[in-house]
Amino acid sequence: MKITLLKKLPLLALLFLQTQLYALVYYVPGEYNITWTFTDVSGNSSTAIQSVFVNYLDKLLDEQTACDSYTWINGVTYTESATDSFVSTNESGCEILNQLNLEITTIDTSIRLENKMLIANQDGAKYQWIDCDDNNAPIFGATQQTFAPTVDEGNYAVIISLNGCEEVSECSRVSIVDLPNDDPGKIEINTYPNPTNGRVNLVTIKPINGIVRVVDLSGRVILNK
């Protein structure tokens, strides 16, 4: 956190006339146009306009960085980068202008499967893929945005670090099913996520010319198309 004191300014509008000093005191910050009227001993009058800007006693610049959300002194919770201002009062009753410069980092933890490779959708970050089947153990050397599993079936997730923030994706199951090598119609099928309580994706490199039948562990046919 960085707090910067900008400046202090007096709250007086002054005008000197010969040997007399006239003063107006303003307590509320803002811009004022003051009209002075003067009358000489002969009864002739003249006017003068004075522009006065009354600043806050203090201006405090608050620069913050946060992950996902940040709650400021005004009680507002921000979920996106923002600039804002808030007027507070010190013990003497003087107003202080607080200015916020906030940068929020939100990490996209979604991943997708393409050609037997898992891809993190968040760009420009640091990555560490982990094995969900091995107590979330880090996978040696798997520190790129893409990850190619070396086994036919498993559950994987990725730790994503960006601007001092860190998030972990959900585990995705990768299952690669190959037909026998001597089958001229060999097709590789990737399924994810698995298990699932809803939609499951089947990804193939080649088009499927035939019937696709999906059954659950009990043998019940879920899809026959």
N, C-alpha and C positions, 0 to 999 in steps of 0.2 A: 504494500500500500504506500502511495506517495502523496503527501499533503504539502501543498505549496501556498504560502501566504503571499498574495499578490501586492496589495497596497492598502494604505489607510489615507483617507481624505477628510478634511474638516467639513463640518455641516453648517457653515456660516455664509451668508451672502452679505458682503460689506460694500459700503459706498462712502467715500470721503467727500465732504463738501466744506471747503474752506478749512476751518479749524474744528468742525464738528464731525463726529463719527456716528453714522446710522447703521444699525445692525438688525437683520431679520434672521431668526433661527428656524431651520427646517429639520424635523426629525424623521420624516418619511422619505426614503430614497426616491429619486425621480428627477425629471427635468422641469424647471420652472422658468417662466418669463415674468420678470418683475418690472412694473411700470412706476417710475419715480416722477413726482410732480413737484416743481420748485416755483416759488413765488418770491420775487425780489421786493425791495422796500417800496418800489413804485407801483406794486400790484401786478406786474407783468409775470405771466406764468410760462413755463416751458416744461417739457417732459423728456425722459430718457428711459429706454428699455434695456434691462440687463438680463441676459440669459444665464441661468445657474443650473448646474447639474450636481445633485447631491448623491454621492456614492454611498454604498454600504460601508459600515465601519471596517469590516474585513471581507475579503473574498478568498474562499478556500477551494482549491482545485483538488478533487479526489479522483485519482486514476486507479482503476480496479480491473483485474482479470479474474474470470471465474469459469467453472465447468458447469454447464447445463443451466444454472440459474444463480441469481444473486439478489439479496434483500438489502436495500440501502436504508439510510437513517430516516427517510420519509415513510418507511413502512411498505414501500412498493417492491414487489418481487419481479425482477426482469428475467426473461428467458431468451432474449436476443440482445445483441450489442446495441448500446444506446448512449445518448448524452441527455442530461437532465439537470435541473436546478431546484434548489429547495432553500427557503429562507427560515433560519432559526434565530433564536434570541438568546443572548448571553445573560449572565447574572445581573448585569447593569441595565438590562432592558434594551440594549442596542441590537439592531438587526445584523445578521451575518449571512451573506450569500454563499451557499454551498453549491459547487458545480461538480457534476459527475461525468467522467469519461470512462465508459464501461465496455469491455470486450468479452463477449461470451463465446466459449467454444462448445459446440455440440457435435458429438461423434456419431456417425452413421455406423451401426454395428451389424447391418444386414450383409449377408454373403450370398453368392450364387455359384452354381455349378455349371461349368462349360468344358466339354471334351475331357472329362475325368479330372478336371482341375477345379479346386475351390478358389474363389476370387472374392476378396473383401471390397465392398463398394466404396468405402472411404478412401479418397485419394490423398497423397501427400503426407502420410503418417508413418509411424514405425509399427512393425507387425511382429508378433510372435504366435505361431500356431501351436495349439496344445492338443493333446490326446485325451479326449473325454473318457475313454475306456481305461486309461492308466492314471486315474486320479488327477486329471488335468495337468499331466506332466508336460513341460515344454518339449517340443520336437526339435532335436538338434539341427541347426542350419535352416530351419523353416522360418525365415524372417523377411520374406518378401510379401508383396500384396497378393500373389498367387501361391497356391500350394497344391502339389500333386501327390496324393497318397500313394504309398508304396505297397499297400495291401489292397485286396479286392473289396474289403468291407470294414467299416469302422465309423466312429463318431469323433468329429473334430470341431474345434472352435478357434477363435483368434483373439488375442489381446491387442488392442489398438491404442497407441499413445499419440497424442497430438496437443501441442501447446501446453504441456504440463498436465494434461488430463488423460485419463486412462479408462477404457471400457472393455468389457468382454462380451463377445457375441454369444448367442445361443448355440448349443451343440447341434451340428448337422450330421446326419448319417449318410455315408456314401456307400453305395452297394453297386458294384460293377459285375454284371452277369455276362459271361461269354458262352456262345454256343461252341460245340466241339470244333477243333481246328480243321477237321476233314469235311466240315459242312461248308459247301460253297456259298451258302446264304448266311454266313456268320454275321451276327449283329451284336454290337456292344450296347447295352442298355444301362444308363445311370438313373438311379432313383433317389429322390430327396424331397423333403426330409423323411426320415424313416427311423423310428416310428412317428406317426402323425395322428392327430385327432380330427383331421379334416382333409384338406387337399394334399395330394402327392403328385410330384412331377416325374414323368418318364422322359428321359432325354436319349436320343439315338443319333449316331453319326450318319447312318444311312436310313432311307425311308423303309417302313415296315409294310411289306406286301403280304397280308395274311390276317390272322385273328390274334388279338392280344387278350389273354385271359389272366386276370389278377385274382389270387385267392389269399385268404388270411391263414393264420397258423392252424385254425381248426378245419381248414379245407373248404370253407365257404367261399363261393365265387362272388367277388366284389365287382368285377368288371369283365365283360365278355363282348369284345367289340372288334 
